[in-house]
Amino acid sequence: MDLSMFALTGKVAIVTGAGRGIGQAIALGFAQAGADVVVAARTVADIEDTAAKIKVEGRKALAVPTDVRNVDQVTNMLHKTLDLFSRVDILVNNVGGTFYAQVLDMSAHAWEAIIKENLSSTFICSKIIGEVMVKQKTGNIINISSVAGLAPYPGAAHYAAAKAGIVSLTKSLAVEWAPYNIRVNAIAPGFLETPGTDRFYQEHPKARQDRLKRIPLGRLGKPADIVGVAIYLASDASAYVTGETIVVNGGLTTTVFD
């Protein structure tokens, strides 16, 4: 088997939400696989830290503070990427987040905010960067969904709807852009331990234990558990894969998910 098919040597990747957690792990993994990486997020110190770590790996890095809900800021991120690298080969739409609320306690504004942060941001980045990929007649987009988008997720219906929308958007983009040699796939992580979820588990230790009981592998996931799948989807190893969502959840969705 030719393992060079997993290499990203010479590729230019943009990773959003790359300041911490899954985004940072994917950005560093891409660099280790040979890619130069543009890292984007709203917190400048976080993406500068990620960029510094990428440079330690011997790859080029560009940190661009970006609110991916904002068309002008995403356009600026793209222009800075093209100014430095002249192309974009890979886009990872990783930005997302939520808060917990029952539907009857949820305002329309709260609903719209979570849809915008998760689903609309994925659309905006895909459209703006996809235009360049269409002109290049090559590209690769990886969207980060969630198991919450694959099954009922009471207490966060807005987040579940957004993540389900990402799965559907992934399929539609894969079909629309296949003629341009652009592949579009998604990853649906399960329950992970990240800086964001660490705070939640500290405040709700019972929730952590309840989730652990439902995971056949017996542990919460880590950002590092997502990296191998991301490299696979970004590389030639997955050259005949598009429109798919790969679930990474320790077996969670083989059990009853509520």
PyMOL commands that set and color helices and strands:
alter all, ss='L'
color gray80, all
select helices_A, chain A and resi 3-6+21-32+44-56+71-85+103-105+108-136+147-149+157-180+195-203+205-213+224-234+236-238+252-254
alter helices_A, ss='H'
color red, helices_A
select strands_A, chain A and resi 12-16+36-41+61-65+90-93+139-144+182-189+245-248
alter strands_A, ss='S'
color yellow, strands_A
deselect
rebuild
show_as cartoon
